[in-house]
């Protein structure tokens, strides 16, 4: 996957918008399915996940953090 720099941070050129995983487009997926989806995107090279505090009153950021934590830990060793 191509990469881009956002100042000093290198991220994938293609990002994943995570808002729909916690609100905004009707019924949200099961948490386990959302985590699997985020981790699959990471496995495919996506490292840019778009989230915001306002998505689900912070729940979206907690979800993304929970999903990517094992990915980052695995890649940092």
N, CA, C and O atoms as a DFTB+ gen file, in Angstrom:
308 C
 N C O
     1  1       0.837      -1.174       0.000
     2  2       0.000       0.000       0.000
     3  2       0.886       1.242       0.000
     4  3       1.894       1.294       0.704
     5  1       0.511       2.220      -0.778
     6  2       1.242       3.478      -0.804
     7  2       1.100       4.177       0.541
     8  3       0.110       4.000       1.250
     9  1       2.106       4.972       0.875
    10  2       2.121       5.706       2.141
    11  2       2.173       7.202       1.867
    12  3       2.581       7.634       0.789
    13  1       1.758       7.981       2.845
    14  2       1.805       9.434       2.806
    15  2       2.320       9.928       4.148
    16  3       2.204       9.242       5.164
    17  1       2.885      11.112       4.139
    18  2       3.311      11.728       5.391
    19  2       2.333      12.830       5.768
    20  3       1.987      13.676       4.943
    21  1       1.897      12.815       7.001
    22  2       1.147      13.904       7.613
    23  2       2.106      14.530       8.617
    24  3       2.171      14.130       9.779
    25  1       2.838      15.510       8.142
    26  2       3.978      16.086       8.877
    27  2       4.992      14.976       9.124
    28  3       5.616      14.500       8.176
    29  1       5.172      14.552      10.369
    30  2       6.165      13.518      10.682
    31  2       5.563      12.119      10.793
    32  3       6.277      11.161      11.088
    33  1       4.277      11.997      10.564
    34  2       3.592      10.721      10.728
    35  2       3.347      10.075       9.373
    36  3       2.715      10.677       8.505
    37  1       3.839       8.857       9.185
    38  2       3.604       8.132       7.942
    39  2       2.361       7.258       8.100
    40  3       2.256       6.467       9.038
    41  1       1.425       7.415       7.169
    42  2       0.182       6.650       7.192
    43  2      -0.102       6.100       5.804
    44  3       0.505       6.525       4.820
    45  1      -1.018       5.162       5.735
    46  2      -1.418       4.611       4.441
    47  2      -2.144       5.690       3.631
    48  3      -2.842       6.538       4.186
    49  1      -1.964       5.639       2.313
    50  2      -2.619       6.611       1.433
    51  2      -4.133       6.433       1.455
    52  3      -4.875       7.394       1.250
    53  1      -4.587       5.230       1.697
    54  2      -6.016       4.952       1.806
    55  2      -6.346       4.779       3.278
    56  3      -5.716       3.989       3.980
    57  1      -7.339       5.525       3.737
    58  2      -7.774       5.434       5.125
    59  2      -9.101       4.722       5.232
    60  3      -9.761       4.440       4.232
    61  1      -9.478       4.439       6.462
    62  2     -10.765       3.804       6.727
    63  2     -11.577       4.715       7.643
    64  3     -11.151       5.015       8.759
    65  1     -12.728       5.150       7.183
    66  2     -13.631       5.971       7.981
    67  2     -14.433       5.102       8.927
    68  3     -15.194       4.239       8.489
    69  1     -14.269       5.323      10.218
    70  2     -14.834       4.427      11.228
    71  2     -16.144       4.903      11.854
    72  3     -16.680       4.220      12.727
    73  1     -16.671       6.046      11.436
    74  2     -17.857       6.594      12.078
    75  2     -19.019       5.599      12.111
    76  3     -19.677       5.458      13.142
    77  1     -19.272       4.925      11.022
    78  2     -20.401       4.003      10.938
    79  2     -20.304       2.805      11.862
    80  3     -21.266       2.049      12.002
    81  1     -19.162       2.623      12.490
    82  2     -19.010       1.493      13.411
    83  2     -19.587       1.786      14.788
    84  3     -19.750       0.876      15.601
    85  1     -19.901       3.065      15.058
    86  2     -20.477       3.392      16.361
    87  2     -21.755       4.214      16.272
    88  3     -22.525       4.246      17.232
    89  1     -22.003       4.880      15.146
    90  2     -23.261       5.614      14.942
    91  2     -23.277       6.222      13.542
    92  3     -22.301       6.150      12.796
    93  1     -24.407       6.818      13.216
    94  2     -24.458       7.628      12.008
    95  2     -25.185       7.038      10.810
    96  3     -25.772       7.784      10.027
    97  1     -25.161       5.741      10.651
    98  2     -25.766       5.139       9.461
    99  2     -26.757       4.040       9.836
   100  3     -26.813       3.006       9.170
   101  1     -27.519       4.247      10.869
   102  2     -28.476       3.234      11.292
   103  2     -27.855       2.265      12.294
   104  3     -27.011       2.649      13.103
   105  1     -28.280       1.015      12.231
   106  2     -27.789       0.007      13.180
   107  2     -26.287      -0.188      13.025
   108  3     -25.768      -0.257      11.911
   109  1     -25.595      -0.277      14.161
   110  2     -24.139      -0.475      14.127
   111  2     -23.828      -1.967      14.191
   112  3     -24.602      -2.743      14.752
   113  1     -22.692      -2.366      13.614
   114  2     -22.317      -3.781      13.683
   115  2     -21.965      -4.196      15.114
   116  3     -21.726      -3.349      15.975
   117  1     -21.938      -5.482      15.349
   118  2     -21.482      -5.989      16.647
   119  2     -20.052      -5.528      16.867
   120  3     -19.280      -5.401      15.917
   121  1     -19.703      -5.279      18.121
   122  2     -18.357      -4.799      18.460
   123  2     -17.287      -5.766      17.943
   124  3     -16.276      -5.334      17.390
   125  1     -17.505      -7.046      18.118
   126  2     -16.520      -8.042      17.673
   127  2     -16.315      -7.977      16.158
   128  3     -15.196      -8.138      15.671
   129  1     -17.389      -7.743      15.424
   130  2     -17.295      -7.633      13.962
   131  2     -16.561      -6.355      13.562
   132  3     -15.774      -6.364      12.616
   133  1     -16.811      -5.270      14.266
   134  2     -16.113      -4.010      13.990
   135  2     -14.615      -4.153      14.231
   136  3     -13.801      -3.671      13.444
   137  1     -14.262      -4.814      15.318
   138  2     -12.847      -5.029      15.640
   139  2     -12.197      -5.900      14.570
   140  3     -11.081      -5.621      14.131
   141  1     -12.886      -6.942      14.155
   142  2     -12.348      -7.813      13.100
   143  2     -12.143      -7.031      11.808
   144  3     -11.138      -7.218      11.121
   145  1     -13.081      -6.163      11.477
   146  2     -12.986      -5.353      10.270
   147  2     -11.784      -4.411      10.318
   148  3     -11.026      -4.323       9.351
   149  1     -11.606      -3.713      11.431
   150  2     -10.475      -2.800      11.586
   151  2      -9.160      -3.570      11.503
   152  3      -8.224      -3.125      10.838
   153  1      -9.080      -4.709      12.165
   154  2      -7.853      -5.501      12.140
   155  2      -7.569      -6.059      10.751
   156  3      -6.409      -6.170      10.355
   157  1      -8.611      -6.409      10.010
   158  2      -8.416      -6.872       8.629
   159  2      -7.883      -5.743       7.755
   160  3      -6.998      -5.963       6.929
   161  1      -8.414      -4.542       7.932
   162  2      -7.918      -3.389       7.183
   163  2      -6.437      -3.154       7.507
   164  3      -5.640      -2.872       6.612
   165  1      -6.074      -3.270       8.782
   166  2      -4.677      -3.113       9.181
   167  2      -3.805      -4.172       8.505
   168  3      -2.725      -3.862       8.001
   169  1      -4.270      -5.408       8.496
   170  2      -3.519      -6.500       7.866
   171  2      -3.299      -6.250       6.371
   172  3      -2.316      -6.718       5.796
   173  1      -4.217      -5.513       5.753
   174  2      -4.099      -5.179       4.329
   175  2      -3.252      -3.924       4.092
   176  3      -3.060      -3.510       2.949
   177  1      -2.750      -3.323       5.169
   178  2      -1.847      -2.180       5.034
   179  2      -2.428      -0.839       5.415
   180  3      -1.733       0.173       5.322
   181  1      -3.675      -0.793       5.839
   182  2      -4.292       0.469       6.243
   183  2      -3.797       0.844       7.641
   184  3      -3.920       0.064       8.586
   185  1      -3.240       2.043       7.755
   186  2      -2.797       2.533       9.057
   187  2      -3.406       3.890       9.382
   188  3      -3.017       4.526      10.361
   189  1      -4.357       4.338       8.567
   190  2      -5.012       5.625       8.768
   191  2      -6.491       5.376       9.032
   192  3      -7.253       5.083       8.110
   193  1      -6.893       5.493      10.298
   194  2      -8.265       5.251      10.702
   195  2      -8.883       6.570      11.153
   196  3      -8.432       7.181      12.122
   197  1      -9.922       7.000      10.438
   198  2     -10.569       8.266      10.709
   199  2     -11.628       8.086      11.785
   200  3     -12.583       7.331      11.608
   201  1     -11.453       8.783      12.899
   202  2     -12.385       8.725      14.012
   203  2     -12.419      10.092      14.675
   204  3     -11.579      10.944      14.386
   205  1     -13.379      10.305      15.557
   206  2     -13.494      11.569      16.279
   207  2     -14.225      11.344      17.590
   208  3     -15.011      10.406      17.727
   209  1     -13.956      12.220      18.554
   210  2     -14.611      12.118      19.858
   211  2     -16.129      12.164      19.739
   212  3     -16.838      11.538      20.528
   213  1     -16.619      12.896      18.765
   214  2     -18.070      13.067      18.638
   215  2     -18.782      11.828      18.086
   216  3     -20.008      11.741      18.161
   217  1     -18.044      10.889      17.543
   218  2     -18.671       9.677      17.011
   219  2     -19.021       8.756      18.168
   220  3     -18.151       8.095      18.734
   221  1     -20.290       8.718      18.512
   222  2     -20.726       7.842      19.599
   223  2     -20.240       8.294      20.954
   224  3     -19.991       7.464      21.828
   225  1     -20.097       9.604      21.151
   226  2     -19.652      10.182      22.433
   227  2     -18.335       9.560      22.910
   228  3     -18.185       9.239      24.089
   229  1     -17.390       9.395      21.989
   230  2     -16.077       8.844      22.324
   231  2     -15.967       7.340      22.149
   232  3     -14.865       6.791      22.169
   233  1     -17.084       6.679      21.980
   234  2     -17.068       5.216      21.855
   235  2     -16.298       4.764      20.617
   236  3     -15.647       3.719      20.637
   237  1     -16.370       5.544      19.547
   238  2     -15.676       5.173      18.312
   239  2     -14.159       5.145      18.530
   240  3     -13.483       4.233      18.054
   241  1     -13.632       6.123      19.235
   242  2     -12.191       6.139      19.502
   243  2     -11.776       4.993      20.409
   244  3     -10.708       4.410      20.224
   245  1     -12.607       4.665      21.384
   246  2     -12.287       3.509      22.245
   247  2     -12.294       2.222      21.427
   248  3     -11.437       1.360      21.619
   249  1     -13.252       2.087      20.519
   250  2     -13.344       0.916      19.656
   251  2     -12.097       0.789      18.774
   252  3     -11.490      -0.279      18.707
   253  1     -11.722       1.865      18.108
   254  2     -10.552       1.839      17.231
   255  2      -9.293       1.541      18.046
   256  3      -8.452       0.750      17.617
   257  1      -9.157       2.159      19.204
   258  2      -8.001       1.892      20.060
   259  2      -7.900       0.432      20.470
   260  3      -6.821      -0.160      20.432
   261  1      -9.021      -0.142      20.861
   262  2      -9.050      -1.557      21.245
   263  2      -8.668      -2.445      20.066
   264  3      -7.955      -3.435      20.232
   265  1      -9.140      -2.092      18.884
   266  2      -8.872      -2.912      17.696
   267  2      -7.422      -2.836      17.241
   268  3      -6.845      -3.855      16.861
   269  1      -6.821      -1.652      17.272
   270  2      -5.462      -1.523      16.731
   271  2      -4.367      -1.802      17.757
   272  3      -3.218      -2.027      17.376
   273  1      -4.692      -1.791      19.030
   274  2      -3.662      -2.017      20.051
   275  2      -2.872      -3.302      19.815
   276  3      -1.642      -3.250      19.824
   277  1      -3.517      -4.456      19.604
   278  2      -2.711      -5.661      19.366
   279  2      -1.931      -5.610      18.055
   280  3      -0.871      -6.225      17.940
   281  1      -2.449      -4.883      17.071
   282  2      -1.734      -4.747      15.789
   283  2      -0.440      -3.975      15.988
   284  3       0.613      -4.375      15.493
   285  1      -0.524      -2.858      16.720
   286  2       0.676      -2.043      16.960
   287  2       1.674      -2.800      17.836
   288  3       2.879      -2.757      17.592
   289  1       1.166      -3.493      18.857
   290  2       2.062      -4.248      19.747
   291  2       2.779      -5.340      18.975
   292  3       3.971      -5.563      19.190
   293  1       2.080      -6.023      18.085
   294  2       2.659      -7.097      17.288
   295  2       3.729      -6.544      16.356
   296  3       4.771      -7.176      16.180
   297  1       3.501      -5.387      15.759
   298  2       4.442      -4.815      14.805
   299  2       5.599      -4.074      15.461
   300  3       6.577      -3.757      14.785
   301  1       5.518      -3.790      16.753
   302  2       6.589      -3.060      17.414
   303  2       7.640      -3.995      18.010
   304  3       8.667      -3.530      18.506
   305  1       7.399      -5.293      17.970
   306  2       8.370      -6.240      18.551
   307  2       9.333      -6.729      17.494
   308  3      10.220      -7.529      17.790
